[in-house]
Amino acid sequence: MEKASNRPAIENDIFDAWKNWAERELPLRRQRADKAYQRAHQINDEVAWQHAEIVEAGYGQLSDMVLAQDPYFSRITAQMQDMDGETFEVDLRVHRYHRSEVFPLDDGKEMLDISHLAPLADLVRNPAQQELTLTLRDREFYQWRQAGNAPHIRVVHCNVEDIEIENGSVVRVAPRYGAIFEDRVRRRLERSAEPALDVLADVLDREQNAVINDRNPQLRLLILDGPAGTGKTVVAAHRIAVAAGAQSTGIYLTPTNTLRDYIDPVLPRLGLERQRARAWSIAEWARAVWPEFPWYEDLSGMVPDCPWDQKAWADALDSVRRDHPKASWLEIYREAGQRLGQRSRRKFGVEDVAALLWMGSWAHRMLPGFEPQWIIIDEAQAIPLLVYHALWRWFGAKVSYIVAGDLMQQGSQHEFDGWAHIQEALRVSPSQMSHLWLRYSYRVPPVIHAASEKLRSAIDPGAKTSESVPWHPHPGKITYTSAQSVSQMQEDVRQVITRWRDQGISAIAILAPSADFLNRWAQRLGQTGFELQMLQGQESYGGGLVLTTLDVVRGLEFDGVVLLDANETAYPGTPSGARALYTALTRSKKYVHLIVLLDEADQSPSPWLKQIISK
């Protein structure tokens, strides 16, 4: 039996052996890739080019692993039986989050990648599993039973240990699956929120891994549903990185420019290389489809629902085209809009985005950039249904989709009855889709999560349940004050921010009820001496203190959130009011402060506050 004190040293020896092998192997792979490309150039054969790309991918994969100083792997020690009842022992080191690879080590042991070997991945997540059905791809296990035709394996006993590496050395061996995962998440959550998305790119929990490793080839639509902070963005990107073809290309679609800028820098950390994925907002896409149209420079904020559905637009556009066959696209759009009752506008803004994306698909307008094989849609509940109909017209059944969202985070500009409408718009049959509920929130602390889930159950008593992880490093806190005047409200904000900063809180969002308040409050807060960024939707979040509106920060996260006006006007006693308050609460990793302004006789707190304020 190995002593616990010796385990990191033992694993370091194995990891060093792998590094030595990798350093010898890497230049050989580079040579093989160069030769394969030379041959492809000489004979110019499609098969030769495909072979060259495969060899190049093998080099790139190993190069990435050598450069990564913080991989995450496990040790499987198990007793198994083959189909003939013969018992054998296995002792494997399995690397988790790269593509299928087998590394022969100098001492005869193995370090395997298991992302394409789903049964072994399942065994890592569930050591109590009693049977494995091995389906090997590309290459057999390294010396696996000296045979490749024994697919059914019975697991007599299995133990899985997490092994943590930092800066190229093993620092810890944990005696159970998930221990290092929890510790890493906890350390990330203890840090201040960062301008880039604070994703947990190298660690995923058991349920998330199950989503990623679903290999159903018929799956065209995967719905990732769940409360804020459950890792939907991470799971969506990892799912594509693992399940989609290594050379496949796609689009990461967001409802706002701010969320696009927030997500774009971290896509490579999630396995979506720049040449594979492009992050687009739907407003950016519409402007790219119709670059000759007169657009406003500012396309910030949420794209609203369109008052007319796809049939109304199709009928109007068809009738204009019949009546004016030589009209320009700009003239066709304006005339069709007038026939529907749309107010004529000199320039186009976010209110035109959904309709112009639909018209782009109707007109078979060429898409900018590459043709996608997959599309990830983040904050999917905040994107108008007309956009989904446009996606179908553009791509038909050629594209697979992952839509990630939380129905509680619908904007005030959207009326959305459920995920079935997206399924119908994309024309995906029930047999081609999977709807998964991610229930564990890592980012939102317990107190804030419990308050936000009270709002969910208040408007939907039958809603699925969720919970914050019990080991969250911060319990969370919601405070509440009322102000009799704007000056008192201003002083309240100053005191809250000062107190939070004294505690090391730097990433803070001050949420105004509407964009009309931003300039006024920027002046008031400037008088307090605070340096802040006014975030209106065109800018990227630069960290620190920001003044903005709720629609702009969808998908973003902060350490502290201040609601400037938690009144009934901003958060009415309707389902949309509850959803808005829910979205505001769940932007925070630690603190929320609500302020109610009572400077007028008819002002009153939002009726939803009684659901979330502890007595």
C-alpha positions as CSV (number, residue, x, y, z in Angstrom):
1,M,0.0,0.0,0.0
2,E,1.4,3.4,-1.0
3,K,1.8,5.9,1.8
4,A,-0.2,9.1,1.2
5,S,3.0,11.2,1.8
6,N,4.6,9.4,-1.1
7,R,1.8,9.8,-3.6
8,P,2.7,13.3,-5.1
9,A,6.2,12.1,-5.6
10,I,5.1,8.9,-7.3
11,E,2.7,10.8,-9.6
12,N,5.4,13.4,-10.3
13,D,7.6,10.5,-11.6
14,I,4.9,9.4,-13.9
15,F,4.1,12.9,-15.1
16,D,7.8,13.6,-15.7
17,A,8.0,10.4,-17.7
18,W,5.1,11.6,-19.8
19,K,6.8,15.0,-20.3
20,N,10.0,13.3,-21.4
21,W,8.1,11.2,-23.9
22,A,6.1,14.2,-25.2
23,E,9.3,16.3,-25.7
24,R,10.7,13.5,-27.8
25,E,7.5,12.9,-29.7
26,L,6.7,16.5,-30.5
27,P,9.4,17.1,-33.1
28,L,8.7,13.7,-34.7
29,R,5.0,14.7,-35.1
30,R,6.1,18.0,-36.6
31,Q,8.3,16.1,-39.2
32,R,5.5,13.7,-40.0
33,A,3.0,16.6,-40.5
34,D,5.4,18.5,-42.8
35,K,6.0,15.3,-44.9
36,A,2.3,14.7,-45.1
37,Y,1.7,18.3,-46.4
38,Q,4.6,17.9,-48.9
39,R,3.0,14.8,-50.3
40,A,-0.4,16.4,-50.4
41,H,1.1,19.3,-52.4
42,Q,2.8,16.9,-54.8
43,I,-0.1,14.7,-55.6
44,N,-2.9,17.2,-54.8
45,D,-5.3,14.4,-53.8
46,E,-8.2,15.0,-51.4
47,V,-7.4,11.9,-49.3
48,A,-3.7,13.1,-49.0
49,W,-4.9,16.5,-47.8
50,Q,-7.2,14.9,-45.2
51,H,-4.4,12.7,-44.0
52,A,-2.1,15.8,-43.6
53,E,-4.8,17.6,-41.6
54,I,-5.2,14.6,-39.3
55,V,-1.4,14.4,-38.7
56,E,-1.3,18.2,-38.1
57,A,-4.1,17.9,-35.6
58,G,-2.2,15.2,-33.7
59,Y,0.8,17.6,-33.5
60,G,-1.3,20.5,-32.4
61,Q,-3.0,18.5,-29.7
62,L,0.2,17.3,-28.2
63,S,1.7,20.8,-28.5
64,D,-1.2,22.3,-26.6
65,M,-0.8,19.7,-23.8
66,V,2.9,20.4,-23.5
67,L,2.3,24.1,-23.3
68,A,-0.5,23.8,-20.8
69,Q,1.1,24.0,-17.4
70,D,-2.0,23.1,-15.5
71,P,-3.6,19.9,-16.8
72,Y,-6.0,17.9,-14.8
73,F,-6.0,14.1,-14.6
74,S,-6.9,11.1,-12.6
75,R,-5.7,7.7,-11.6
76,I,-7.9,4.6,-12.1
77,T,-6.9,1.5,-10.1
78,A,-9.3,-1.3,-10.8
79,Q,-9.9,-5.1,-10.9
80,M,-11.8,-6.2,-13.9
81,Q,-13.0,-9.3,-15.7
82,D,-13.2,-10.0,-19.4
83,M,-15.9,-11.9,-21.2
84,D,-14.3,-15.2,-20.4
85,G,-14.2,-14.4,-16.7
86,E,-10.5,-13.9,-16.5
87,T,-9.6,-11.3,-13.9
88,F,-7.0,-8.6,-14.6
89,E,-5.7,-5.4,-12.9
90,V,-5.5,-2.0,-14.4
91,D,-3.6,1.1,-13.3
92,L,-4.2,4.0,-15.6
93,R,-3.5,7.7,-15.5
94,V,-6.2,9.4,-17.6
95,H,-6.1,12.9,-18.8
96,R,-9.5,14.5,-19.0
97,Y,-10.0,17.4,-21.3
98,H,-8.1,16.9,-24.6
99,R,-8.8,14.8,-27.6
100,S,-8.3,11.1,-27.8
101,E,-4.6,10.2,-27.2
102,V,-2.5,7.5,-25.6
103,F,0.9,8.2,-24.1
104,P,3.2,5.2,-23.5
105,L,5.4,6.0,-20.5
106,D,8.9,4.8,-19.9
107,D,7.9,2.5,-17.1
108,G,5.2,0.8,-19.1
109,K,2.3,2.6,-17.4
110,E,-0.1,4.6,-19.3
111,M,-1.5,8.1,-19.4
112,L,-4.7,8.1,-21.5
113,D,-7.0,10.8,-22.7
114,I,-10.6,9.7,-22.2
115,S,-12.6,12.4,-23.9
116,H,-13.3,10.1,-26.9
117,L,-13.5,6.9,-24.8
118,A,-16.8,7.6,-23.1
119,P,-16.9,4.3,-21.0
120,L,-13.7,5.2,-19.3
121,A,-14.9,8.7,-18.8
122,D,-18.0,7.3,-17.1
123,L,-15.9,5.1,-14.9
124,V,-13.9,8.2,-13.7
125,R,-17.1,9.9,-12.8
126,N,-18.8,6.8,-11.3
127,P,-16.3,4.3,-9.9
128,A,-19.3,2.1,-8.7
129,Q,-20.2,1.3,-12.3
130,Q,-20.3,-2.5,-12.8
131,E,-19.9,-2.9,-16.5
132,L,-18.1,-1.1,-19.4
133,T,-18.8,-1.5,-23.1
134,L,-15.6,-0.2,-24.8
135,T,-16.0,1.3,-28.2
136,L,-12.5,2.3,-29.3
137,R,-11.9,4.9,-32.0
138,D,-8.8,5.7,-34.1
139,R,-6.5,3.5,-32.1
140,E,-6.7,0.7,-29.5
141,F,-5.8,1.2,-25.9
142,Y,-2.1,1.0,-25.4
143,Q,-1.5,-2.8,-24.9
144,W,-5.1,-3.2,-23.7
145,R,-5.3,-6.9,-23.0
146,Q,-3.3,-7.4,-26.2
147,A,-6.6,-7.7,-28.0
148,G,-9.2,-5.3,-29.4
149,N,-12.2,-7.6,-29.5
150,A,-13.2,-7.8,-25.8
151,P,-15.7,-4.9,-25.6
152,H,-17.6,-6.0,-22.5
153,I,-15.7,-5.6,-19.3
154,R,-17.1,-6.3,-15.8
155,V,-15.7,-3.9,-13.1
156,V,-15.1,-5.9,-9.9
157,H,-13.6,-3.0,-7.9
158,C,-12.5,0.5,-8.9
159,N,-11.0,3.5,-7.2
160,V,-10.5,6.9,-8.8
161,E,-8.3,9.6,-7.4
162,D,-8.0,13.2,-8.5
163,I,-4.5,14.4,-9.3
164,E,-3.7,18.1,-9.3
165,I,-0.9,19.7,-11.2
166,E,0.3,23.3,-10.9
167,N,3.2,24.8,-12.9
168,G,4.2,21.5,-14.3
169,S,4.4,19.5,-11.0
170,V,2.0,17.3,-9.1
171,V,1.0,19.1,-5.9
172,R,-1.8,16.9,-4.5
173,V,-3.6,13.6,-4.8
174,A,-7.1,13.6,-3.6
175,P,-8.7,10.2,-2.7
176,R,-12.1,10.9,-4.4
177,Y,-13.5,12.2,-7.6
178,G,-14.5,15.8,-7.5
179,A,-12.4,17.0,-4.5
180,I,-9.9,19.0,-6.6
181,F,-12.8,20.2,-8.7
182,E,-14.5,21.7,-5.7
183,D,-11.3,23.3,-4.4
184,R,-10.5,24.8,-7.7
185,V,-14.0,26.3,-8.0
186,R,-13.8,27.6,-4.5
187,R,-10.5,29.4,-5.2
188,R,-11.9,30.9,-8.4
189,L,-14.9,32.2,-6.5
190,E,-12.8,33.7,-3.8
191,R,-11.0,35.9,-6.4
192,S,-12.6,39.1,-7.6
193,A,-14.7,39.0,-10.7
194,E,-12.6,39.6,-13.8
195,P,-13.4,41.6,-16.9
196,A,-13.3,38.4,-18.9
197,L,-15.7,35.6,-18.1
198,D,-14.6,33.9,-15.0
199,V,-15.2,30.4,-16.4
200,L,-14.2,27.2,-14.8
201,A,-12.5,26.0,-18.0
202,D,-10.5,23.2,-16.7
203,V,-13.0,21.6,-14.2
204,L,-16.5,20.3,-14.8
205,D,-18.7,18.4,-12.5
206,R,-20.3,15.0,-12.9
207,E,-23.6,16.2,-14.5
208,Q,-21.8,18.6,-16.8
209,N,-19.5,15.8,-18.0
210,A,-22.5,13.6,-18.8
211,V,-23.8,16.3,-21.1
212,I,-20.5,16.7,-22.9
213,N,-20.0,13.0,-23.5
214,D,-23.4,12.3,-25.0
215,R,-22.4,11.0,-28.4
216,N,-25.9,10.6,-30.0
217,P,-25.2,11.4,-33.7
218,Q,-28.9,12.2,-34.2
219,L,-28.8,15.1,-31.8
220,R,-29.5,18.4,-33.5
221,L,-30.7,20.5,-30.6
222,L,-29.3,20.5,-27.1
223,I,-31.1,22.8,-24.6
224,L,-29.0,23.7,-21.5
225,D,-31.6,25.0,-19.1
226,G,-30.9,26.1,-15.5
227,P,-30.4,29.0,-13.1
228,A,-27.6,31.5,-13.2
229,G,-24.2,30.2,-12.4
230,T,-24.7,26.6,-13.4
231,G,-21.9,26.7,-16.0
232,K,-24.2,26.6,-19.1
233,T,-21.7,28.6,-21.1
234,V,-18.8,26.3,-20.2
235,V,-20.7,23.2,-20.9
236,A,-21.9,24.4,-24.3
237,A,-18.4,25.3,-25.4
238,H,-16.9,22.1,-24.0
239,R,-19.6,20.0,-25.7
240,I,-18.6,21.4,-29.1
241,A,-14.9,21.1,-28.4
242,V,-15.3,17.4,-27.5
243,A,-18.2,16.2,-29.6
244,A,-17.9,18.2,-32.9
245,G,-15.4,17.4,-35.5
246,A,-11.9,18.8,-34.9
247,Q,-12.1,20.9,-38.1
248,S,-15.7,21.9,-37.8
249,T,-16.5,25.7,-37.6
250,G,-19.3,27.5,-35.9
251,I,-20.8,30.6,-34.4
252,Y,-21.2,31.6,-30.7
253,L,-24.3,33.8,-30.9
254,T,-25.2,36.4,-28.1
255,P,-28.1,38.8,-27.7
256,T,-25.8,41.8,-26.9
257,N,-22.5,43.2,-28.0
258,T,-21.4,43.4,-24.3
259,L,-21.9,39.7,-23.8
260,R,-20.1,38.9,-27.1
261,D,-17.1,40.9,-25.9
262,Y,-17.2,39.2,-22.5
263,I,-17.2,35.7,-23.9
264,D,-15.0,36.1,-26.9
265,P,-11.6,36.2,-25.1
266,V,-12.2,32.9,-23.3
267,L,-13.4,30.7,-26.1
268,P,-9.9,29.3,-26.7
269,R,-9.7,28.3,-23.0
270,L,-12.8,26.3,-23.6
271,G,-11.3,24.4,-26.6
272,L,-12.9,26.6,-29.3
273,E,-9.9,27.9,-31.3
274,R,-10.1,31.1,-33.2
275,Q,-10.2,29.3,-36.5
276,R,-13.2,27.2,-35.3
277,A,-15.5,29.7,-33.6
278,R,-16.5,33.2,-34.1
279,A,-18.5,35.2,-31.4
280,W,-21.2,37.3,-32.9
281,S,-24.0,39.4,-31.4
282,I,-27.2,39.3,-33.4
283,A,-27.0,43.0,-34.0
284,E,-23.5,42.6,-35.4
285,W,-24.7,39.8,-37.6
286,A,-27.6,41.8,-39.0
287,R,-25.3,44.7,-39.9
288,A,-22.8,42.3,-41.5
289,V,-25.6,40.9,-43.7
290,W,-26.8,44.3,-44.7
291,P,-23.6,46.5,-44.7
292,E,-25.0,48.9,-47.3
293,F,-27.9,49.9,-45.1
294,P,-27.8,53.1,-43.0
295,W,-27.2,51.8,-39.4
296,Y,-27.0,53.8,-36.2
297,E,-23.5,53.6,-34.8
298,D,-24.9,52.6,-31.4
299,L,-26.5,49.1,-31.5
300,S,-26.3,48.6,-27.8
301,G,-28.8,46.9,-25.5
302,M,-31.3,44.2,-26.1
303,V,-32.9,43.5,-29.4
304,P,-36.7,43.7,-28.9
305,D,-39.2,41.2,-30.1
306,C,-40.6,42.1,-33.5
307,P,-44.3,43.0,-33.6
308,W,-44.9,40.9,-36.7
309,D,-44.1,37.2,-37.2
310,Q,-42.4,35.4,-40.1
311,K,-45.6,34.9,-42.1
312,A,-46.4,38.6,-41.9
313,W,-43.0,39.6,-43.1
314,A,-42.9,37.0,-45.8
315,D,-46.2,38.2,-47.2
316,A,-45.2,41.8,-47.0
317,L,-41.8,41.3,-48.7
318,D,-43.3,39.1,-51.4
319,S,-46.0,41.7,-52.2
320,V,-43.5,44.5,-52.4
321,R,-41.2,42.4,-54.7
322,R,-44.2,41.7,-57.0
323,D,-45.2,45.3,-57.1
324,H,-41.7,46.7,-57.5
325,P,-39.5,44.1,-59.1
326,K,-36.6,46.6,-59.6
327,A,-36.6,48.1,-56.1
328,S,-33.4,47.9,-54.0
329,W,-33.3,45.9,-50.9
330,L,-33.4,49.0,-48.8
331,E,-36.6,50.2,-50.6
332,I,-38.1,46.7,-50.3
333,Y,-37.6,46.7,-46.5
334,R,-38.9,50.1,-45.9
335,E,-42.0,49.6,-48.1
336,A,-42.7,46.2,-46.5
337,G,-42.4,47.8,-43.0
338,Q,-44.8,50.6,-43.9
339,R,-47.4,48.1,-45.2
340,L,-47.1,46.3,-41.8
341,G,-47.5,49.5,-39.9
342,Q,-43.8,50.1,-39.1
343,R,-42.8,53.7,-38.4
344,S,-40.4,54.9,-41.2
345,R,-36.9,55.5,-39.9
346,R,-33.9,57.2,-41.6
347,K,-31.4,54.9,-39.9
348,F,-31.7,51.4,-38.5
349,G,-31.1,50.3,-34.9
350,V,-31.7,47.3,-32.6
351,E,-35.4,47.4,-33.2
352,D,-34.7,46.4,-36.9
353,V,-32.3,43.6,-36.1
354,A,-34.8,40.7,-35.9
355,A,-36.7,41.8,-39.0
356,L,-33.5,42.4,-41.1
357,L,-32.1,39.0,-40.1
358,W,-35.3,37.4,-41.3
359,M,-35.2,39.4,-44.5
360,G,-31.6,38.3,-45.0
361,S,-32.7,34.6,-44.9
362,W,-35.7,35.4,-47.1
363,A,-33.5,37.0,-49.7
364,H,-30.9,34.2,-49.5
365,R,-28.3,36.9,-48.6
366,M,-24.8,35.5,-48.4
367,L,-23.6,35.1,-44.9
368,P,-20.4,36.9,-43.9
369,G,-17.5,34.6,-43.0
370,F,-17.6,30.8,-43.0
371,E,-20.6,28.5,-43.2
372,P,-21.1,27.0,-39.7
373,Q,-21.7,23.4,-38.9
374,W,-22.9,24.3,-35.3
375,I,-24.2,27.3,-33.5
376,I,-24.1,28.0,-29.7
377,I,-26.8,30.5,-28.6
378,D,-26.1,32.0,-25.2
379,E,-28.8,33.7,-23.2
380,A,-31.1,32.1,-25.7
381,Q,-34.3,33.3,-24.0
382,A,-33.3,36.9,-24.7
383,I,-33.2,36.4,-28.5
384,P,-36.4,37.1,-30.5
385,L,-38.2,34.1,-32.0
386,L,-38.0,35.6,-35.5
387,V,-34.2,35.2,-35.4
388,Y,-34.7,31.4,-34.8
389,H,-37.0,31.3,-37.9
390,A,-34.3,33.1,-39.9
391,L,-31.7,30.5,-38.8
392,W,-33.9,27.7,-40.1
393,R,-34.3,29.4,-43.5
394,W,-30.6,30.0,-43.7
395,F,-29.3,26.6,-42.6
396,G,-32.2,24.1,-42.6
397,A,-31.1,20.8,-41.1
398,K,-27.4,21.3,-41.9
399,V,-26.5,22.9,-38.5
400,S,-26.7,21.5,-35.0
401,Y,-27.6,23.9,-32.1
402,I,-26.8,24.3,-28.4
403,V,-29.1,26.8,-26.8
404,A,-28.2,27.9,-23.3
405,G,-30.4,30.0,-21.1
406,D,-32.6,30.6,-18.1
407,L,-36.3,31.4,-18.6
408,M,-36.2,33.5,-15.5
409,Q,-33.9,35.9,-17.3
410,Q,-36.2,37.1,-20.0
411,G,-36.0,40.8,-20.7
412,S,-38.8,43.2,-20.4
413,Q,-38.8,43.4,-24.2
414,H,-39.5,39.7,-24.7
415,E,-42.5,37.5,-24.1
416,F,-41.3,33.9,-24.2
417,D,-43.5,30.9,-23.3
418,G,-40.9,28.2,-23.3
419,W,-38.3,26.2,-25.1
420,A,-40.8,24.5,-27.3
421,H,-41.1,27.6,-29.5
422,I,-37.4,27.4,-30.3
423,Q,-37.6,23.7,-31.1
424,E,-40.5,24.5,-33.5
425,A,-38.8,27.4,-35.1
426,L,-35.7,25.4,-35.8
427,R,-37.9,22.4,-36.9
428,V,-36.2,19.9,-34.8
429,S,-38.2,16.7,-34.0
430,P,-38.4,15.4,-30.4
431,S,-36.1,12.5,-31.3
432,Q,-33.4,14.9,-32.4
433,M,-33.3,17.0,-29.2
434,S,-32.3,16.8,-25.6
435,H,-33.5,19.1,-22.8
436,L,-31.2,19.1,-19.8
437,W,-31.7,20.9,-16.5
438,L,-28.4,21.9,-14.7
439,R,-29.4,22.3,-11.1
440,Y,-26.2,23.2,-9.2
441,S,-25.2,26.9,-9.2
442,Y,-21.6,27.5,-8.5
443,R,-21.3,31.3,-9.0
444,V,-24.4,32.5,-7.1
445,P,-23.9,32.2,-3.3
446,P,-26.5,30.5,-1.1
447,V,-28.3,33.5,0.3
448,I,-28.7,35.2,-3.0
449,H,-29.5,32.0,-4.8
450,A,-32.3,31.2,-2.3
451,A,-33.8,34.6,-2.7
452,S,-33.7,34.5,-6.5
453,E,-35.3,31.0,-6.5
454,K,-38.2,32.3,-4.4
455,L,-39.0,34.6,-7.3
456,R,-38.9,31.6,-9.7
457,S,-41.3,29.6,-7.6
458,A,-43.5,32.6,-7.0
459,I,-44.3,33.0,-10.7
460,D,-44.0,29.2,-11.5
461,P,-44.9,27.0,-8.5
462,G,-44.1,23.9,-10.6
463,A,-40.6,25.1,-11.6
464,K,-37.7,22.7,-11.3
465,T,-35.7,23.0,-8.2
466,S,-32.0,24.1,-8.0
467,E,-29.5,24.8,-5.3
468,S,-26.2,26.6,-4.6
469,V,-23.3,24.4,-3.8
470,P,-22.9,24.1,0.0
471,W,-19.2,24.7,-0.2
472,H,-19.5,28.2,-1.8
473,P,-16.7,30.4,-0.2
474,H,-19.1,33.3,0.4
475,P,-22.6,33.0,1.9
476,G,-23.9,36.0,0.0
477,K,-25.8,39.0,1.5
478,I,-28.7,41.1,0.5
479,T,-29.2,44.5,2.1
480,Y,-32.0,47.1,1.7
481,T,-32.4,50.8,2.4
482,S,-35.0,53.4,1.5
483,A,-34.1,57.0,0.6
484,Q,-36.4,60.1,0.9
485,S,-34.4,62.1,-1.6
486,V,-32.0,61.7,-4.5
487,S,-29.2,63.2,-2.4
488,Q,-29.8,60.7,0.3
489,M,-29.8,57.9,-2.3
490,Q,-26.5,59.3,-3.6
491,E,-25.0,59.2,-0.1
492,D,-26.3,55.7,0.4
493,V,-24.6,54.5,-2.8
494,R,-21.3,56.2,-1.7
495,Q,-21.4,54.5,1.7
496,V,-22.1,51.0,0.3
497,I,-19.3,51.2,-2.3
498,T,-16.9,52.5,0.2
499,R,-17.7,49.7,2.6
500,W,-17.4,47.1,-0.1
501,R,-14.1,48.4,-1.3
502,D,-12.7,48.4,2.3
503,Q,-13.5,44.6,2.1
504,G,-11.6,44.2,-1.1
505,I,-14.6,44.2,-3.4
506,S,-13.7,45.9,-6.7
507,A,-16.0,44.6,-9.4
508,I,-19.2,46.4,-8.7
509,A,-22.2,47.2,-11.0
510,I,-24.6,50.0,-10.2
511,L,-27.8,49.3,-12.1
512,A,-30.0,52.2,-13.2
513,P,-33.6,51.5,-14.0
514,S,-33.2,52.8,-17.6
515,A,-30.6,54.3,-19.9
516,D,-32.2,57.7,-19.4
517,F,-30.8,57.8,-15.9
518,L,-27.2,57.0,-16.8
519,N,-25.8,60.4,-17.7
520,R,-27.5,62.0,-14.6
521,W,-26.1,59.3,-12.3
522,A,-22.7,59.4,-13.8
523,Q,-22.5,63.1,-12.8
524,R,-23.7,62.4,-9.3
525,L,-21.4,59.5,-8.7
526,G,-18.5,61.5,-10.2
527,Q,-19.1,64.0,-7.4
528,T,-18.3,61.3,-4.9
529,G,-14.8,60.9,-6.3
530,F,-15.4,57.4,-7.7
531,E,-13.9,56.5,-11.1
532,L,-16.4,54.5,-13.0
533,Q,-17.1,53.2,-16.5
534,M,-20.5,53.9,-18.0
535,L,-21.4,50.7,-19.8
536,Q,-24.1,51.3,-22.5
537,G,-23.7,48.2,-24.7
538,Q,-21.1,49.2,-27.2
539,E,-18.2,49.0,-24.8
540,S,-16.5,46.0,-23.2
541,Y,-16.5,45.7,-19.5
542,G,-13.1,46.9,-18.3
543,G,-13.4,45.8,-14.6
544,G,-13.9,47.9,-11.5
545,L,-16.9,50.1,-10.9
546,V,-19.5,50.3,-13.7
547,L,-22.8,52.2,-14.1
548,T,-25.2,50.5,-16.5
549,T,-28.6,49.0,-17.0
550,L,-29.9,45.5,-16.5
551,D,-30.2,44.6,-20.2
552,V,-26.6,45.4,-20.8
553,V,-25.2,43.1,-18.0
554,R,-27.1,39.9,-19.0
555,G,-24.6,37.1,-18.7
556,L,-22.0,39.2,-16.9
557,E,-20.9,38.8,-13.2
558,F,-19.7,41.1,-10.5
559,D,-18.8,40.8,-6.8
560,G,-21.4,43.4,-5.8
561,V,-24.5,44.8,-7.4
562,V,-26.4,48.0,-6.4
563,L,-30.0,48.5,-7.6
564,L,-30.5,52.3,-7.7
565,D,-34.3,52.1,-7.8
566,A,-36.0,48.9,-6.5
567,N,-39.4,50.6,-6.9
568,E,-42.6,49.2,-8.3
569,T,-42.1,51.2,-11.4
570,A,-38.9,49.5,-12.3
571,Y,-39.8,46.1,-10.9
572,P,-43.6,45.8,-11.0
573,G,-45.6,43.0,-9.4
574,T,-45.8,41.1,-12.7
575,P,-43.9,38.1,-14.0
576,S,-41.6,40.4,-16.0
577,G,-40.9,42.4,-12.9
578,A,-39.9,39.2,-11.0
579,R,-37.7,38.1,-13.9
580,A,-35.9,41.5,-14.0
581,L,-35.2,41.4,-10.2
582,Y,-34.0,37.8,-10.5
583,T,-31.6,38.8,-13.3
584,A,-30.2,41.7,-11.2
585,L,-29.7,39.6,-8.1
586,T,-27.9,36.8,-9.9
587,R,-25.3,39.1,-11.4
588,S,-23.6,39.1,-8.0
589,K,-21.1,36.7,-6.5
590,K,-21.2,38.2,-3.0
591,Y,-23.3,41.2,-2.2
592,V,-26.6,42.9,-3.4
593,H,-27.8,46.2,-2.1
594,L,-31.3,47.4,-3.0
595,I,-32.3,51.1,-2.7
596,V,-36.0,52.3,-2.8
597,L,-36.4,56.0,-3.6
598,L,-39.5,57.4,-1.9
599,D,-39.2,61.1,-2.9
600,E,-42.8,61.1,-4.3
601,A,-46.1,60.3,-2.6
602,D,-47.0,57.5,-5.1
603,Q,-43.6,55.8,-5.0
604,S,-43.6,52.4,-3.3
605,P,-41.1,49.4,-3.1
606,S,-41.4,46.6,-5.6
607,P,-43.9,44.1,-4.3
608,W,-41.3,41.4,-5.0
609,L,-39.0,42.7,-2.3
610,K,-41.1,40.9,0.4
611,Q,-40.1,37.6,-1.4
612,I,-36.4,38.2,-1.0
613,I,-35.8,40.4,2.1
614,S,-35.1,38.3,5.2
615,K,-37.0,39.5,8.2
